[in-house]
Every structure is written in structure tokens, then in C-alpha cells.
């Protein structure tokens, strides 16, 4: 068949799209920022392991930003 089998070492295109969308919409990050923050390079090149680690990075960044916003009362 002409249909390529999914690479078992890579997340699916759907998983990658959802991850990218989450970073972009919930954390206002560009694809370049995602690559830099995770340290894994472009999301399209991530392995399953990097994808799983990126979930943890996402959660940590989201928690960190929520805490910063909660503590941001304008004081310096």
C-alpha cells in the first residue's frame, strides 16, 4: 500500500498538533519558543520520549505562569 505506517518512535501528527496548539493557545508560545523552552528542537522532530517530557514541561510552565499571575499585584 502507499500509506506509510506510523513510526512507533514518534508521536502521531494528531498528538503533535494538539501539543503545539496547547503551548500556543494556553502559554502564548510560538513554535520557536516551544523548541527553545523544551530544549528538544522543532516539535515535528520529537520522539515519543521527548513528547512525554514536553507534557511535563507544559504542566510546569502553566503552573509557573499561574503562580506568577496570582502573585502579580503590581509591587516591585
N, CA, C, O and CB atoms as a CASP TS submission, in Angstrom:
PFRMAT TS
TARGET T0000
AUTHOR 0000-0000-0000
METHOD Language model
MODEL 1
PARENT N/A
ATOM      1  N   UNK     1       0.836  -1.187   0.000  1.00  0.00           N
ATOM      2  CA  UNK     1       0.000   0.000   0.000  1.00  0.00           C
ATOM      3  C   UNK     1       0.874   1.242   0.000  1.00  0.00           C
ATOM      4  O   UNK     1       2.043   1.187   0.382  1.00  0.00           O
ATOM      5  CB  UNK     1      -0.947   0.003   1.209  1.00  0.00           C
ATOM      6  N   UNK     2       0.312   2.351  -0.425  1.00  0.00           N
ATOM      7  CA  UNK     2       1.046   3.609  -0.490  1.00  0.00           C
ATOM      8  C   UNK     2       1.017   4.375   0.834  1.00  0.00           C
ATOM      9  O   UNK     2       1.699   5.389   0.985  1.00  0.00           O
ATOM     10  CB  UNK     2       0.478   4.473  -1.592  1.00  0.00           C
ATOM     11  N   UNK     3       0.237   3.893   1.775  1.00  0.00           N
ATOM     12  CA  UNK     3       0.122   4.594   3.052  1.00  0.00           C
ATOM     13  C   UNK     3       1.277   4.178   3.956  1.00  0.00           C
ATOM     14  O   UNK     3       1.486   2.994   4.221  1.00  0.00           O
ATOM     15  CB  UNK     3      -1.246   4.297   3.733  1.00  0.00           C
ATOM     16  N   UNK     4       2.022   5.180   4.425  1.00  0.00           N
ATOM     17  CA  UNK     4       3.157   4.905   5.296  1.00  0.00           C
ATOM     18  C   UNK     4       2.660   4.493   6.676  1.00  0.00           C
ATOM     19  O   UNK     4       1.712   5.066   7.213  1.00  0.00           O
ATOM     20  CB  UNK     4       4.082   6.136   5.397  1.00  0.00           C
ATOM     21  N   UNK     5       3.312   3.501   7.224  1.00  0.00           N
ATOM     22  CA  UNK     5       2.977   3.065   8.577  1.00  0.00           C
ATOM     23  C   UNK     5       3.503   4.105   9.572  1.00  0.00           C
ATOM     24  O   UNK     5       4.563   4.691   9.350  1.00  0.00           O
ATOM     25  CB  UNK     5       3.576   1.646   8.877  1.00  0.00           C
ATOM     26  N   UNK     6       2.773   4.337  10.664  1.00  0.00           N
ATOM     27  CA  UNK     6       3.263   5.295  11.651  1.00  0.00           C
ATOM     28  C   UNK     6       4.576   4.832  12.262  1.00  0.00           C
ATOM     29  O   UNK     6       4.806   3.638  12.451  1.00  0.00           O
ATOM     30  CB  UNK     6       2.225   5.508  12.747  1.00  0.00           C
ATOM     31  N   UNK     7       5.424   5.791  12.564  1.00  0.00           N
ATOM     32  CA  UNK     7       6.713   5.498  13.190  1.00  0.00           C
ATOM     33  C   UNK     7       6.470   5.299  14.687  1.00  0.00           C
ATOM     34  O   UNK     7       6.015   6.223  15.360  1.00  0.00           O
ATOM     35  CB  UNK     7       7.759   6.652  12.927  1.00  0.00           C
ATOM     36  N   UNK     8       6.766   4.115  15.216  1.00  0.00           N
ATOM     37  CA  UNK     8       6.483   3.846  16.629  1.00  0.00           C
ATOM     38  C   UNK     8       7.346   4.660  17.594  1.00  0.00           C
ATOM     39  O   UNK     8       7.058   4.712  18.790  1.00  0.00           O
ATOM     40  CB  UNK     8       6.677   2.383  16.909  1.00  0.00           C
ATOM     41  N   UNK     9       8.402   5.295  17.081  1.00  0.00           N
ATOM     42  CA  UNK     9       9.261   6.096  17.957  1.00  0.00           C
ATOM     43  C   UNK     9       8.834   7.566  17.990  1.00  0.00           C
ATOM     44  O   UNK     9       9.424   8.370  18.712  1.00  0.00           O
ATOM     45  CB  UNK     9      10.715   5.990  17.502  1.00  0.00           C
ATOM     46  N   UNK    10       7.812   7.913  17.209  1.00  0.00           N
ATOM     47  CA  UNK    10       7.369   9.308  17.098  1.00  0.00           C
ATOM     48  C   UNK    10       5.908   9.441  17.510  1.00  0.00           C
ATOM     49  O   UNK    10       5.120   8.513  17.329  1.00  0.00           O
ATOM     50  CB  UNK    10       7.564   9.829  15.660  1.00  0.00           C
ATOM     51  N   UNK    11       5.548  10.603  18.068  1.00  0.00           N
ATOM     52  CA  UNK    11       4.129  10.848  18.323  1.00  0.00           C
ATOM     53  C   UNK    11       3.391  10.964  16.995  1.00  0.00           C
ATOM     54  O   UNK    11       4.007  11.241  15.965  1.00  0.00           O
ATOM     55  CB  UNK    11       3.930  12.133  19.177  1.00  0.00           C
ATOM     56  N   UNK    12       2.083  10.755  17.011  1.00  0.00           N
ATOM     57  CA  UNK    12       1.310  10.883  15.773  1.00  0.00           C
ATOM     58  C   UNK    12       1.190  12.358  15.406  1.00  0.00           C
ATOM     59  O   UNK    12       1.406  13.236  16.242  1.00  0.00           O
ATOM     60  CB  UNK    12      -0.100  10.237  15.923  1.00  0.00           C
ATOM     61  N   UNK    13       0.845  12.619  14.157  1.00  0.00           N
ATOM     62  CA  UNK    13       0.658  14.001  13.706  1.00  0.00           C
ATOM     63  C   UNK    13      -0.423  14.685  14.526  1.00  0.00           C
ATOM     64  O   UNK    13      -0.315  15.872  14.834  1.00  0.00           O
ATOM     65  CB  UNK    13       0.296  14.043  12.211  1.00  0.00           C
ATOM     66  N   UNK    14      -1.470  13.938  14.882  1.00  0.00           N
ATOM     67  CA  UNK    14      -2.550  14.493  15.694  1.00  0.00           C
ATOM     68  C   UNK    14      -2.047  14.867  17.087  1.00  0.00           C
ATOM     69  O   UNK    14      -2.384  15.936  17.595  1.00  0.00           O
ATOM     70  CB  UNK    14      -3.709  13.493  15.799  1.00  0.00           C
ATOM     71  N   UNK    15      -1.251  14.007  17.706  1.00  0.00           N
ATOM     72  CA  UNK    15      -0.689  14.301  19.026  1.00  0.00           C
ATOM     73  C   UNK    15       0.193  15.550  18.964  1.00  0.00           C
ATOM     74  O   UNK    15       0.114  16.419  19.832  1.00  0.00           O
ATOM     75  CB  UNK    15       0.124  13.094  19.552  1.00  0.00           C
ATOM     76  N   UNK    16       1.034  15.630  17.929  1.00  0.00           N
ATOM     77  CA  UNK    16       1.921  16.783  17.786  1.00  0.00           C
ATOM     78  C   UNK    16       1.121  18.068  17.595  1.00  0.00           C
ATOM     79  O   UNK    16       1.451  19.100  18.178  1.00  0.00           O
ATOM     80  CB  UNK    16       2.878  16.578  16.605  1.00  0.00           C
ATOM     81  N   UNK    17       0.075  18.004  16.785  1.00  0.00           N
ATOM     82  CA  UNK    17      -0.753  19.185  16.538  1.00  0.00           C
ATOM     83  C   UNK    17      -1.434  19.649  17.819  1.00  0.00           C
ATOM     84  O   UNK    17      -1.501  20.848  18.091  1.00  0.00           O
ATOM     85  CB  UNK    17      -1.803  18.889  15.461  1.00  0.00           C
ATOM     86  N   UNK    18      -1.939  18.701  18.606  1.00  0.00           N
ATOM     87  CA  UNK    18      -2.601  19.059  19.869  1.00  0.00           C
ATOM     88  C   UNK    18      -1.605  19.668  20.850  1.00  0.00           C
ATOM     89  O   UNK    18      -1.925  20.644  21.529  1.00  0.00           O
ATOM     90  CB  UNK    18      -3.271  17.821  20.498  1.00  0.00           C
ATOM     91  N   UNK    19      -0.410  19.106  20.931  1.00  0.00           N
ATOM     92  CA  UNK    19       0.609  19.625  21.841  1.00  0.00           C
ATOM     93  C   UNK    19       0.998  21.042  21.429  1.00  0.00           C
ATOM     94  O   UNK    19       1.083  21.941  22.266  1.00  0.00           O
ATOM     95  CB  UNK    19       1.853  18.702  21.858  1.00  0.00           C
ATOM     96  N   UNK    20       1.235  21.231  20.131  1.00  0.00           N
ATOM     97  CA  UNK    20       1.615  22.553  19.633  1.00  0.00           C
ATOM     98  C   UNK    20       0.500  23.564  19.923  1.00  0.00           C
ATOM     99  O   UNK    20       0.768  24.685  20.358  1.00  0.00           O
ATOM    100  CB  UNK    20       1.917  22.498  18.111  1.00  0.00           C
ATOM    101  N   UNK    21      -0.728  23.165  19.684  1.00  0.00           N
ATOM    102  CA  UNK    21      -1.873  24.047  19.920  1.00  0.00           C
ATOM    103  C   UNK    21      -1.972  24.423  21.400  1.00  0.00           C
ATOM    104  O   UNK    21      -2.249  25.577  21.728  1.00  0.00           O
ATOM    105  CB  UNK    21      -3.179  23.370  19.456  1.00  0.00           C
ATOM    106  N   UNK    22      -1.746  23.460  22.289  1.00  0.00           N
ATOM    107  CA  UNK    22      -1.816  23.732  23.730  1.00  0.00           C
ATOM    108  C   UNK    22      -0.758  24.752  24.138  1.00  0.00           C
ATOM    109  O   UNK    22      -1.065  25.709  24.849  1.00  0.00           O
ATOM    110  CB  UNK    22      -1.636  22.429  24.537  1.00  0.00           C
ATOM    111  N   UNK    23       0.481  24.558  23.697  1.00  0.00           N
ATOM    112  CA  UNK    23       1.544  25.512  24.010  1.00  0.00           C
ATOM    113  C   UNK    23       1.205  26.895  23.457  1.00  0.00           C
ATOM    114  O   UNK    23       1.390  27.909  24.131  1.00  0.00           O
ATOM    115  CB  UNK    23       2.889  25.024  23.441  1.00  0.00           C
ATOM    116  N   UNK    24       0.708  26.921  22.226  1.00  0.00           N
ATOM    117  CA  UNK    24       0.445  28.200  21.570  1.00  0.00           C
ATOM    118  C   UNK    24      -0.735  28.945  22.194  1.00  0.00           C
ATOM    119  O   UNK    24      -0.649  30.154  22.412  1.00  0.00           O
ATOM    120  CB  UNK    24       0.183  27.977  20.096  1.00  0.00           C
ATOM    121  N   UNK    25      -1.830  28.248  22.485  1.00  0.00           N
ATOM    122  CA  UNK    25      -3.013  28.928  22.987  1.00  0.00           C
ATOM    123  C   UNK    25      -2.970  29.156  24.489  1.00  0.00           C
ATOM    124  O   UNK    25      -3.349  30.228  24.962  1.00  0.00           O
ATOM    125  CB  UNK    25      -4.237  28.144  22.633  1.00  0.00           C
ATOM    126  N   UNK    26      -2.518  28.170  25.242  1.00  0.00           N
ATOM    127  CA  UNK    26      -2.554  28.303  26.697  1.00  0.00           C
ATOM    128  C   UNK    26      -1.340  29.018  27.273  1.00  0.00           C
ATOM    129  O   UNK    26      -1.421  29.603  28.353  1.00  0.00           O
ATOM    130  CB  UNK    26      -2.669  26.952  27.321  1.00  0.00           C
ATOM    131  N   UNK    27      -0.216  28.977  26.562  1.00  0.00           N
ATOM    132  CA  UNK    27       1.000  29.617  27.056  1.00  0.00           C
ATOM    133  C   UNK    27       1.480  30.737  26.133  1.00  0.00           C
ATOM    134  O   UNK    27       2.511  31.354  26.399  1.00  0.00           O
ATOM    135  CB  UNK    27       2.097  28.584  27.221  1.00  0.00           C
ATOM    136  N   UNK    28       0.753  31.003  25.062  1.00  0.00           N
ATOM    137  CA  UNK    28       1.101  32.055  24.097  1.00  0.00           C
ATOM    138  C   UNK    28       2.532  31.919  23.581  1.00  0.00           C
ATOM    139  O   UNK    28       3.267  32.901  23.482  1.00  0.00           O
ATOM    140  CB  UNK    28       0.920  33.426  24.733  1.00  0.00           C
ATOM    141  N   UNK    29       2.911  30.688  23.255  1.00  0.00           N
ATOM    142  CA  UNK    29       4.269  30.427  22.770  1.00  0.00           C
ATOM    143  C   UNK    29       4.259  30.142  21.267  1.00  0.00           C
ATOM    144  O   UNK    29       3.359  29.479  20.750  1.00  0.00           O
ATOM    145  CB  UNK    29       4.898  29.240  23.535  1.00  0.00           C
ATOM    146  N   UNK    30       5.274  30.655  20.587  1.00  0.00           N
ATOM    147  CA  UNK    30       5.452  30.374  19.164  1.00  0.00           C
ATOM    148  C   UNK    30       6.145  29.013  19.033  1.00  0.00           C
ATOM    149  O   UNK    30       6.708  28.514  20.008  1.00  0.00           O
ATOM    150  CB  UNK    30       6.285  31.511  18.453  1.00  0.00           C
ATOM    151  N   UNK    31       6.111  28.410  17.843  1.00  0.00           N
ATOM    152  CA  UNK    31       6.838  27.146  17.664  1.00  0.00           C
ATOM    153  C   UNK    31       8.319  27.266  18.028  1.00  0.00           C
ATOM    154  O   UNK    31       8.906  26.321  18.554  1.00  0.00           O
ATOM    155  CB  UNK    31       6.706  26.672  16.223  1.00  0.00           C
ATOM    156  N   UNK    32       8.921  28.414  17.753  1.00  0.00           N
ATOM    157  CA  UNK    32      10.331  28.619  18.087  1.00  0.00           C
ATOM    158  C   UNK    32      10.524  28.632  19.605  1.00  0.00           C
ATOM    159  O   UNK    32      11.494  28.075  20.119  1.00  0.00           O
ATOM    160  CB  UNK    32      10.849  29.938  17.468  1.00  0.00           C
ATOM    161  N   UNK    33       9.593  29.272  20.317  1.00  0.00           N
ATOM    162  CA  UNK    33       9.674  29.312  21.779  1.00  0.00           C
ATOM    163  C   UNK    33       9.507  27.908  22.366  1.00  0.00           C
ATOM    164  O   UNK    33      10.185  27.547  23.328  1.00  0.00           O
ATOM    165  CB  UNK    33       8.600  30.262  22.354  1.00  0.00           C
ATOM    166  N   UNK    34       8.607  27.124  21.783  1.00  0.00           N
ATOM    167  CA  UNK    34       8.386  25.752  22.255  1.00  0.00           C
ATOM    168  C   UNK    34       9.681  24.954  22.110  1.00  0.00           C
ATOM    169  O   UNK    34      10.091  24.250  23.033  1.00  0.00           O
ATOM    170  CB  UNK    34       7.226  25.068  21.464  1.00  0.00           C
ATOM    171  N   UNK    35      10.314  25.068  20.955  1.00  0.00           N
ATOM    172  CA  UNK    35      11.556  24.344  20.695  1.00  0.00           C
ATOM    173  C   UNK    35      12.637  24.737  21.697  1.00  0.00           C
ATOM    174  O   UNK    35      13.380  23.882  22.180  1.00  0.00           O
ATOM    175  CB  UNK    35      12.040  24.608  19.264  1.00  0.00           C
ATOM    176  N   UNK    36      12.727  26.039  22.012  1.00  0.00           N
ATOM    177  CA  UNK    36      13.737  26.536  22.941  1.00  0.00           C
ATOM    178  C   UNK    36      13.426  26.143  24.377  1.00  0.00           C
ATOM    179  O   UNK    36      14.305  25.657  25.089  1.00  0.00           O
ATOM    180  CB  UNK    36      13.851  28.044  22.834  1.00  0.00           C
ATOM    181  N   UNK    37      12.191  26.346  24.809  1.00  0.00           N
ATOM    182  CA  UNK    37      11.801  26.054  26.198  1.00  0.00           C
ATOM    183  C   UNK    37      11.945  24.576  26.544  1.00  0.00           C
ATOM    184  O   UNK    37      12.392  24.229  27.637  1.00  0.00           O
ATOM    185  CB  UNK    37      10.365  26.492  26.440  1.00  0.00           C
ATOM    186  N   UNK    38      11.568  23.717  25.619  1.00  0.00           N
ATOM    187  CA  UNK    38      11.663  22.281  25.895  1.00  0.00           C
ATOM    188  C   UNK    38      13.085  21.773  25.715  1.00  0.00           C
ATOM    189  O   UNK    38      13.491  20.797  26.346  1.00  0.00           O
ATOM    190  CB  UNK    38      10.716  21.503  24.989  1.00  0.00           C
ATOM    191  N   UNK    39      13.837  22.440  24.850  1.00  0.00           N
ATOM    192  CA  UNK    39      15.194  22.004  24.555  1.00  0.00           C
ATOM    193  C   UNK    39      15.253  20.847  23.575  1.00  0.00           C
ATOM    194  O   UNK    39      16.316  20.265  23.356  1.00  0.00           O
ATOM    195  CB  UNK    39      15.883  21.617  25.818  1.00  0.00           C
ATOM    196  N   UNK    40      14.101  20.508  22.977  1.00  0.00           N
ATOM    197  CA  UNK    40      14.027  19.346  22.088  1.00  0.00           C
ATOM    198  C   UNK    40      14.046  19.707  20.609  1.00  0.00           C
ATOM    199  O   UNK    40      14.041  18.818  19.758  1.00  0.00           O
ATOM    200  CB  UNK    40      12.785  18.564  22.386  1.00  0.00           C
ATOM    201  N   UNK    41      14.068  20.990  20.293  1.00  0.00           N
ATOM    202  CA  UNK    41      14.023  21.385  18.894  1.00  0.00           C
ATOM    203  C   UNK    41      12.586  21.394  18.384  1.00  0.00           C
ATOM    204  O   UNK    41      11.644  21.322  19.174  1.00  0.00           O
ATOM    205  CB  UNK    41      14.883  20.445  18.044  1.00  0.00           C
ATOM    206  N   UNK    42      12.415  21.482  17.063  1.00  0.00           N
ATOM    207  CA  UNK    42      11.073  21.564  16.473  1.00  0.00           C
ATOM    208  C   UNK    42      10.196  20.374  16.872  1.00  0.00           C
ATOM    209  O   UNK    42      10.639  19.225  16.859  1.00  0.00           O
ATOM    210  CB  UNK    42      11.175  21.640  14.950  1.00  0.00           C
ATOM    211  N   UNK    43       8.960  20.670  17.221  1.00  0.00           N
ATOM    212  CA  UNK    43       8.026  19.643  17.709  1.00  0.00           C
ATOM    213  C   UNK    43       7.860  18.503  16.701  1.00  0.00           C
ATOM    214  O   UNK    43       7.645  17.356  17.094  1.00  0.00           O
ATOM    215  CB  UNK    43       6.658  20.272  18.009  1.00  0.00           C
ATOM    216  N   UNK    44       7.959  18.809  15.426  1.00  0.00           N
ATOM    217  CA  UNK    44       7.785  17.784  14.380  1.00  0.00           C
ATOM    218  C   UNK    44       8.888  16.732  14.412  1.00  0.00           C
ATOM    219  O   UNK    44       8.746  15.667  13.811  1.00  0.00           O
ATOM    220  CB  UNK    44       7.751  18.440  13.003  1.00  0.00           C
ATOM    221  N   UNK    45       9.985  17.020  15.109  1.00  0.00           N
ATOM    222  CA  UNK    45      11.110  16.081  15.166  1.00  0.00           C
ATOM    223  C   UNK    45      11.192  15.333  16.493  1.00  0.00           C
ATOM    224  O   UNK    45      12.096  14.521  16.692  1.00  0.00           O
ATOM    225  CB  UNK    45      12.407  16.819  14.926  1.00  0.00           C
ATOM    226  N   UNK    46      10.266  15.596  17.391  1.00  0.00           N
ATOM    227  CA  UNK    46      10.312  14.971  18.710  1.00  0.00           C
ATOM    228  C   UNK    46      10.090  13.468  18.647  1.00  0.00           C
ATOM    229  O   UNK    46       9.374  12.959  17.785  1.00  0.00           O
ATOM    230  CB  UNK    46       9.281  15.598  19.613  1.00  0.00           C
ATOM    231  N   UNK    47      10.723  12.776  19.584  1.00  0.00           N
ATOM    232  CA  UNK    47      10.469  11.349  19.774  1.00  0.00           C
ATOM    233  C   UNK    47       9.335  11.209  20.791  1.00  0.00           C
ATOM    234  O   UNK    47       8.903  12.194  21.390  1.00  0.00           O
ATOM    235  CB  UNK    47      11.767  10.591  20.255  1.00  0.00           C
ATOM    236  N   UNK    48       8.865   9.999  20.975  1.00  0.00           N
ATOM    237  CA  UNK    48       7.830   9.729  21.982  1.00  0.00           C
ATOM    238  C   UNK    48       8.319  10.185  23.362  1.00  0.00           C
ATOM    239  O   UNK    48       7.568  10.806  24.114  1.00  0.00           O
ATOM    240  CB  UNK    48       7.461   8.210  22.006  1.00  0.00           C
ATOM    241  N   UNK    49       9.574   9.877  23.689  1.00  0.00           N
ATOM    242  CA  UNK    49      10.118  10.247  24.995  1.00  0.00           C
ATOM    243  C   UNK    49      10.125  11.764  25.174  1.00  0.00           C
ATOM    244  O   UNK    49       9.757  12.266  26.236  1.00  0.00           O
ATOM    245  CB  UNK    49      11.539   9.690  25.160  1.00  0.00           C
ATOM    246  N   UNK    50      10.542  12.489  24.141  1.00  0.00           N
ATOM    247  CA  UNK    50      10.552  13.947  24.221  1.00  0.00           C
ATOM    248  C   UNK    50       9.128  14.485  24.341  1.00  0.00           C
ATOM    249  O   UNK    50       8.878  15.440  25.076  1.00  0.00           O
ATOM    250  CB  UNK    50      11.251  14.552  22.988  1.00  0.00           C
ATOM    251  N   UNK    51       8.206  13.874  23.622  1.00  0.00           N
ATOM    252  CA  UNK    51       6.810  14.285  23.680  1.00  0.00           C
ATOM    253  C   UNK    51       6.283  14.142  25.109  1.00  0.00           C
ATOM    254  O   UNK    51       5.623  15.042  25.628  1.00  0.00           O
ATOM    255  CB  UNK    51       5.954  13.451  22.698  1.00  0.00           C
ATOM    256  N   UNK    52       6.580  13.008  25.737  1.00  0.00           N
ATOM    257  CA  UNK    52       6.135  12.776  27.116  1.00  0.00           C
ATOM    258  C   UNK    52       6.776  13.777  28.071  1.00  0.00           C
ATOM    259  O   UNK    52       6.108  14.305  28.961  1.00  0.00           O
ATOM    260  CB  UNK    52       6.468  11.341  27.557  1.00  0.00           C
ATOM    261  N   UNK    53       8.068  14.038  27.889  1.00  0.00           N
ATOM    262  CA  UNK    53       8.753  15.021  28.738  1.00  0.00           C
ATOM    263  C   UNK    53       8.189  16.417  28.511  1.00  0.00           C
ATOM    264  O   UNK    53       8.084  17.208  29.448  1.00  0.00           O
ATOM    265  CB  UNK    53      10.267  15.012  28.462  1.00  0.00           C
ATOM    266  N   UNK    54       7.825  16.720  27.269  1.00  0.00           N
ATOM    267  CA  UNK    54       7.268  18.035  26.951  1.00  0.00           C
ATOM    268  C   UNK    54       5.932  18.249  27.657  1.00  0.00           C
ATOM    269  O   UNK    54       5.584  19.380  27.995  1.00  0.00           O
ATOM    270  CB  UNK    54       7.094  18.191  25.435  1.00  0.00           C
ATOM    271  N   UNK    55       5.186  17.173  27.882  1.00  0.00           N
ATOM    272  CA  UNK    55       3.939  17.293  28.656  1.00  0.00           C
ATOM    273  C   UNK    55       4.238  17.822  30.051  1.00  0.00           C
ATOM    274  O   UNK    55       3.523  18.679  30.570  1.00  0.00           O
ATOM    275  CB  UNK    55       3.209  15.926  28.747  1.00  0.00           C
ATOM    276  N   UNK    56       5.302  17.302  30.650  1.00  0.00           N
ATOM    277  CA  UNK    56       5.685  17.747  31.994  1.00  0.00           C
ATOM    278  C   UNK    56       6.168  19.193  31.970  1.00  0.00           C
ATOM    279  O   UNK    56       5.866  19.968  32.877  1.00  0.00           O
ATOM    280  CB  UNK    56       6.781  16.833  32.573  1.00  0.00           C
ATOM    281  N   UNK    57       6.924  19.558  30.925  1.00  0.00           N
ATOM    282  CA  UNK    57       7.381  20.942  30.769  1.00  0.00           C
ATOM    283  C   UNK    57       6.168  21.866  30.642  1.00  0.00           C
ATOM    284  O   UNK    57       6.125  22.933  31.255  1.00  0.00           O
ATOM    285  CB  UNK    57       8.315  21.085  29.525  1.00  0.00           C
ATOM    286  N   UNK    58       5.188  21.451  29.847  1.00  0.00           N
ATOM    287  CA  UNK    58       3.969  22.234  29.658  1.00  0.00           C
ATOM    288  C   UNK    58       3.267  22.456  30.995  1.00  0.00           C
ATOM    289  O   UNK    58       2.895  23.581  31.327  1.00  0.00           O
ATOM    290  CB  UNK    58       3.021  21.531  28.666  1.00  0.00           C
ATOM    291  N   UNK    59       3.089  21.383  31.759  1.00  0.00           N
ATOM    292  CA  UNK    59       2.413  21.485  33.057  1.00  0.00           C
ATOM    293  C   UNK    59       3.172  22.430  33.990  1.00  0.00           C
ATOM    294  O   UNK    59       2.573  23.261  34.671  1.00  0.00           O
ATOM    295  CB  UNK    59       2.277  20.091  33.707  1.00  0.00           C
ATOM    296  N   UNK    60       4.498  22.288  34.008  1.00  0.00           N
ATOM    297  CA  UNK    60       5.314  23.136  34.884  1.00  0.00           C
ATOM    298  C   UNK    60       5.218  24.603  34.478  1.00  0.00           C
ATOM    299  O   UNK    60       5.075  25.476  35.334  1.00  0.00           O
ATOM    300  CB  UNK    60       6.781  22.680  34.856  1.00  0.00           C
ATOM    301  N   UNK    61       5.295  24.878  33.183  1.00  0.00           N
ATOM    302  CA  UNK    61       5.202  26.263  32.703  1.00  0.00           C
ATOM    303  C   UNK    61       3.829  26.850  33.012  1.00  0.00           C
ATOM    304  O   UNK    61       3.715  28.012  33.401  1.00  0.00           O
ATOM    305  CB  UNK    61       5.477  26.333  31.188  1.00  0.00           C
ATOM    306  N   UNK    62       2.797  26.044  32.837  1.00  0.00           N
ATOM    307  CA  UNK    62       1.441  26.510  33.101  1.00  0.00           C
ATOM    308  C   UNK    62       1.277  26.844  34.589  1.00  0.00           C
ATOM    309  O   UNK    62       0.704  27.877  34.935  1.00  0.00           O
ATOM    310  CB  UNK    62       0.406  25.444  32.665  1.00  0.00           C
ATOM    311  N   UNK    63       1.774  25.982  35.454  1.00  0.00           N
ATOM    312  CA  UNK    63       1.711  26.208  36.900  1.00  0.00           C
ATOM    313  C   UNK    63       2.518  27.444  37.286  1.00  0.00           C
ATOM    314  O   UNK    63       2.071  28.268  38.084  1.00  0.00           O
ATOM    315  CB  UNK    63       2.231  24.974  37.665  1.00  0.00           C
ATOM    316  N   UNK    64       3.716  27.561  36.705  1.00  0.00           N
ATOM    317  CA  UNK    64       4.592  28.697  36.989  1.00  0.00           C
ATOM    318  C   UNK    64       3.929  30.011  36.588  1.00  0.00           C
ATOM    319  O   UNK    64       3.963  30.984  37.342  1.00  0.00           O
ATOM    320  CB  UNK    64       5.931  28.536  36.257  1.00  0.00           C
ATOM    321  N   UNK    65       3.334  30.037  35.418  1.00  0.00           N
ATOM    322  CA  UNK    65       2.674  31.261  34.947  1.00  0.00           C
ATOM    323  C   UNK    65       1.453  31.604  35.797  1.00  0.00           C
ATOM    324  O   UNK    65       1.198  32.776  36.075  1.00  0.00           O
ATOM    325  CB  UNK    65       2.258  31.108  33.481  1.00  0.00           C
ATOM    326  N   UNK    66       0.706  30.595  36.207  1.00  0.00           N
ATOM    327  CA  UNK    66      -0.469  30.834  37.055  1.00  0.00           C
ATOM    328  C   UNK    66      -0.028  31.432  38.387  1.00  0.00           C
ATOM    329  O   UNK    66      -0.664  32.349  38.907  1.00  0.00           O
ATOM    330  CB  UNK    66      -1.264  29.516  37.287  1.00  0.00           C
ATOM    331  N   UNK    67       1.074  30.900  38.936  1.00  0.00           N
ATOM    332  CA  UNK    67       1.582  31.414  40.208  1.00  0.00           C
ATOM    333  C   UNK    67       2.088  32.846  40.054  1.00  0.00           C
ATOM    334  O   UNK    67       1.888  33.682  40.935  1.00  0.00           O
ATOM    335  CB  UNK    67       2.705  30.512  40.741  1.00  0.00           C
ATOM    336  N   UNK    68       2.741  33.120  38.931  1.00  0.00           N
ATOM    337  CA  UNK    68       3.233  34.475  38.681  1.00  0.00           C
ATOM    338  C   UNK    68       2.059  35.452  38.555  1.00  0.00           C
ATOM    339  O   UNK    68       2.107  36.560  39.090  1.00  0.00           O
ATOM    340  CB  UNK    68       4.104  34.509  37.398  1.00  0.00           C
ATOM    341  N   UNK    69       1.023  35.041  37.857  1.00  0.00           N
ATOM    342  CA  UNK    69      -0.141  35.910  37.697  1.00  0.00           C
ATOM    343  C   UNK    69      -0.853  36.122  39.027  1.00  0.00           C
ATOM    344  O   UNK    69      -1.309  37.229  39.317  1.00  0.00           O
ATOM    345  CB  UNK    69      -1.110  35.320  36.671  1.00  0.00           C
ATOM    346  N   UNK    70      -0.950  35.100  39.814  1.00  0.00           N
ATOM    347  CA  UNK    70      -1.611  35.194  41.117  1.00  0.00           C
ATOM    348  C   UNK    70      -0.839  36.114  42.051  1.00  0.00           C
ATOM    349  O   UNK    70      -1.420  36.816  42.879  1.00  0.00           O
ATOM    350  CB  UNK    70      -1.756  33.804  41.748  1.00  0.00           C
ATOM    351  N   UNK    71       0.482  36.096  41.902  1.00  0.00           N
ATOM    352  CA  UNK    71       1.326  36.916  42.783  1.00  0.00           C
ATOM    353  C   UNK    71       1.641  38.287  42.219  1.00  0.00           C
ATOM    354  O   UNK    71       2.319  39.082  42.870  1.00  0.00           O
ATOM    355  CB  UNK    71       2.610  36.201  43.065  1.00  0.00           C
ATOM    356  N   UNK    72       1.166  38.577  41.028  1.00  0.00           N
ATOM    357  CA  UNK    72       1.481  39.839  40.365  1.00  0.00           C
ATOM    358  C   UNK    72       0.476  40.909  40.798  1.00  0.00           C
ATOM    359  O   UNK    72      -0.561  41.109  40.165  1.00  0.00           O
ATOM    360  CB  UNK    72       1.471  39.669  38.818  1.00  0.00           C
ATOM    361  N   UNK    73       0.815  41.590  41.896  1.00  0.00           N
ATOM    362  CA  UNK    73      -0.081  42.637  42.394  1.00  0.00           C
ATOM    363  C   UNK    73       0.437  44.030  42.065  1.00  0.00           C
ATOM    364  O   UNK    73      -0.065  45.032  42.575  1.00  0.00           O
ATOM    365  CB  UNK    73      -0.264  42.499  43.899  1.00  0.00           C
ATOM    366  N   UNK    74       1.440  44.075  41.211  1.00  0.00           N
ATOM    367  CA  UNK    74       1.970  45.361  40.776  1.00  0.00           C
ATOM    368  C   UNK    74       3.144  45.835  41.624  1.00  0.00           C
ATOM    369  O   UNK    74       3.797  46.818  41.275  1.00  0.00           O
ATOM    370  CB  UNK    74       0.881  46.394  40.803  1.00  0.00           C
ATOM    371  N   UNK    75       3.419  45.160  42.718  1.00  0.00           N
ATOM    372  CA  UNK    75       4.527  45.558  43.572  1.00  0.00           C
ATOM    373  C   UNK    75       5.850  45.148  42.933  1.00  0.00           C
ATOM    374  O   UNK    75       5.944  44.135  42.240  1.00  0.00           O
ATOM    375  CB  UNK    75       4.387  44.936  44.973  1.00  0.00           C
ATOM    376  N   UNK    76       6.852  45.955  43.185  1.00  0.00           N
ATOM    377  CA  UNK    76       8.180  45.657  42.636  1.00  0.00           C
ATOM    378  C   UNK    76       9.151  45.400  43.756  1.00  0.00           C
ATOM    379  O   UNK    76      10.326  45.131  43.505  1.00  0.00           O
ATOM    380  CB  UNK    76       8.685  46.805  41.750  1.00  0.00           C
TER
END
